[in-house]
Amino acid sequence: MKKDLTFNEMLMVGLVGAFGNGALFGTITMITYAGPEAILAFVLGAAIYSLIGLTYMELGVTYPEAGGPTRYSIYTHGRWTNIINAMSDIIWYLFIPPIEVISIIAGVNYFDPIFIAASGAPTYLGVGLGLALMLALIPFNYYGIKQFGRSSLYIGIVKIFFYLSMSLGLIFFALDYANFYKYGFAPYGVAVPLFSIMPYAMYDFGAIRVIPDLAEETNNKSKIPRAIGMVLLFETLIYISVAFAIIMGTNWSLIGVSPGDFLAVQAAFHGDNPFFILGKPFPLVFIAAVVTGVLTPFVTGYIYLGSGTRVLFSMGRSGYISDKLKGIEKKHSIPLLSLIVFAVVGVILVFVTAPVPSIYTFIDDATAAGYIGLITNPIALMVTRRQGITKKSDMVRGMSIIAPLATAGSALIVFWTGWPSEPYAVLLIAAGSVLFGIISKVKIGAKNALWYVFFIAFITFMVATSHDGLSSSVFPQYFTYMEGTIITFIVALVVIYPLGVLSGFKKQFVHKNFTEDIYTKQGAMEWEENK
């Protein structure tokens, strides 16, 4: 792979990957169930993801590989832990381009309502449009990392301009402070509504990992931590601005909802982009919203298609899928077959969205799978340190406190995704892990994966017995929602984290078929850099 991704391009890829339409649709759901308190979800989300981001800062430099986060645990716990980790990651990534495509379809449907059914899912015409859009994402990834970085930089600047114009414009033209306090800041309670909407906030923050996914193709890996930190700061500010804009820009009569009836807000938008409706009385805001509604998810979609391709490519390196998927096309130095396969699977996902699932169910499912995979990061980091692999200059200070808190925070996000998203994600992960584990003859590290299996079983039990909804009619309710939250946090902190660290290999796992090739290349590259 060519090392052509500059710092500015890497930063912009992280930023514009973060600002998808998931943030707009997800924020509507957050406000519906928590009112103005939804703003605190982004603040809490930033705090939790800051802990996770710090682990990426260290591991991204230690293992600057394509699809790196999907590979960290192979070095520390072996192939069984890693295949579960890899399946979690690939499910997360496979859902995101379709989510962005569906949001484009929703934007187009506003002008010609033949693409989205009353259920909120695409019609077959919508699916046809979705297939065309998925295919249109491919060229931005085909012509190599240099063109990918340049296009992301220039298009990203335009995207951020319109994104900010849309949210800040609505605040300026339609500002109504009364919405913030008149009907109660937390009209439905404080803790439970806040925690229940956290998966939507954490879905937005998850975009940071595209940076370590592209670490092998950056021309200066030492700047990966800076890029991650800047993306986290900027996206937090913009997410909060979006929440402010929707809350204080909501005209109750315009959407046909009684003032203060936040529970009716999501249904009132009928699946449309909220800024289309709220910005319609203000031409400049409306124009910015239309451009954002199409450009924003398209850019996010092709960025996730590119980084998801690297995740699939990394699975080829680890030996879980065909060796052909780790092949590099010489002309543009990209994993071409992985790109094609990833896009085709995304196309299939778009097709199966008709006529049942919607963007909201996809967000929950993706978040559950993503954070099941992400929980391995802080544990792998501490094992990597214990193995003596991490350079002292690359170590992030305070990790003895940060790592266990990041583990507990990740566990809480999985718990908060609730029923049925969490068990659905677990079924997909389990099926994929067993299938590809058998096909690829995974044998190494079975004992080292027991902590991970225990975590998944534990969190599924907590979801099934602590949540309302279907779980209350199928499983006994042993715990209240808050009790489940507290138990999950404590067990993850004092049981899962130390068990995971103790389960790691004492020495770095290196295997001629699965790690040695890239490990040797990294050593050669570092020698060239230091020379």
Residue, then its C-alpha position, 0 to 999 in steps of 0.5 A: m500500500k502507498k503511504d500517500l495520506t497526508f495529515n490534513e487529508m487524514l484529519m478531514v477523512g475523520l471529520v467528514g466521516a463523522f458528520g453523516n446524516g445518522a447524526l441528524f436522524g439519530t438526534i431526532t430520536m434522542i430528542t423524542y425520548a429525552g427532550p432537551e436533555a439529548i444535548l447531555a448525551f453528546v457530552l457524555g458520549a464525548a467523555i466515554y469516547s475520549l477514553i476509547g480515542l486515547t487507546y486508538m492514539e497509542l495502538g494506531v501508532t504501535y500497529p499502523e496497519a490497514g484495518g488496524p483495530t481489527r488486528y490488535s487482538i490477534y497479537t495479544h490473544g490469538r485468533w479466536t478472540n480476534i475472529i470474534n473481534a473481526m466479525s463485530d467490526i465488519i458487521w459495524y462497517l457493513f451497516i454504515p454505508p447502507i445507513e447513509v444511502i438510506s438517508i439520501i433516499a429519505g432526502v430525495n423522497y421529500f421532493d418526490p414521495i415514492f422512495i420511502a414507504a409509510s413504514g419508513a423503509p425504502t420502497y422497491l424504487g427506493v431500493g433501486l436508487g440505493l443500489a445505484l448510490m452504493l455503486a457510485l461510492i466505488p470510484f472514490n475508493y478505486y483510484g488509490i489512497k492519494q485520490f481518496g485523500r484529495s477528494s475527501l479533503y476538498i469535498g469535505i471542506v464543502k461538506i463542513f461549510f454546508y453542515l455548519s451553515m445548516s445548523l448554525g443558520l437554523i439557530f440564527f433564524a429560528l432561535d426559540y430559547a423557550n424550547f430549551y426550558k419551558y417544557g422541562f429540560a428532562p421532561y421524562g426523567v434524568a438517568v433512564p432517558l439519557f442512557s437509553i438514547m446513548p447508542y445514537a450518540m455513540y454511533d456518531f462518535g464511532a467514526i473516529r476509527v476510520i483514522p487507525d483503519l487507514a494508518e498503513e497508508t498515512n505518510n506520517k503515523s506519528k500524527i495519528p494521535r493528533a488527528i484523532g484528538m482534533v476529530l473528537l473535539f470538532e465532532t463533539l462541538i458540531y454534534i452539540s450544535v446540531a442538537f441545539a439547532i433542532i431543539m431551539g429551532t423546532n416550530w411546533s405548529l409547523i410540524g403539527v405537534s402540541p408544544g412540549d410533546f417531545l414524544a411525538v416529534q419523531a413521528a411528526f417528521h415522517g422519516d424526512n430529514p428534520f432540517f428540510i422541515l424546520g429550515k423550509p421557512f428560511p431559504l438559505v437554511f433550506i438550501a444548505a439542508v438540501v445540499t447537506g442531505v445529499l452530499t453529507p451521507f454520500v461522502t460518509g458512505y464512500i469513506y466508510l466503504g474505503s475503511g470497511t474495505r480495509v477491515l475486510f482486507s485485514m480479515g484476509r491477512s488474518g486468514y479468516i477469508s480467502d487469501k485473495l481478499k488480502g491482495i493488492e491491485k498494483k495499478h492503484s495499490i488498493p485491495l480491489l477484491s475486498l472493495i468489490v466484495f464489501a460493496v456487493v454485500g452493502v448492496i445486498l443490505v440495501f436490498v433487504t431493507a425493503p420493506v421492514p428495517s429502517i435507518y433507526t434499527f440499523i443504527d442500534d444494530a451497528t452500534a451494538a456490534g461495533y462496541i462489542g468489537l471495540i471493547t477489546n482495544p483497551i485490553a489489547l493495549m495493556v497486554t501489548r505494553r506487558q509484552g514490551i512491544t509499545k515504545k515508551s514515547d508512544m505510550v499515553r499517560g494515565m492508561s492504567i486508569i483510562a483502559p479499565l474505564a474505557t472497557a466499562g464505558s464500551a460495555l455500557i454502550v452495548f448494554w444500552t443498545g438494548w433488546p433486540s439490537e444487542p442479541y441480534a448483533v450477537l447472533l450475527i457475530a456468533a454465526g460468522s465467528v463459528l462459520f469462518g472459524i471452522i472454514s479457516k480452521v481457527k485453533i490458536g487462542a481458544k482459552n485466551a478467548l474465554w473472557y470475551v465469550f463470558f463478556i458477550a454472554f454476560i452482557t446479553f443476559m443483562v440486556a435480556t433481564s434488565h430492559d423493558g419491551l420484549s424482554s419483559s414478556v420473555f425473560p424474568q426481570y431480575f433488575t431495573y434498568m438502573e440496576g442493570t446499568i450499575i451492575t454492567f459497569i462494575v462487572a466490566l470494570v472489576v471482572i471483564y477488564p482484569l480477566g481480559v488482560l490476564s488472558g493475553f499472551k505473555k509474548q507477542f503472537v507472531h505466525k508466519n501465515f497470519t502476522e509475520d508478513i506484515y510484522t516484518k514489513q513494519g520493521a523494514m519500514e521503520w528501519e527505512e524511516n529511522k535510516 
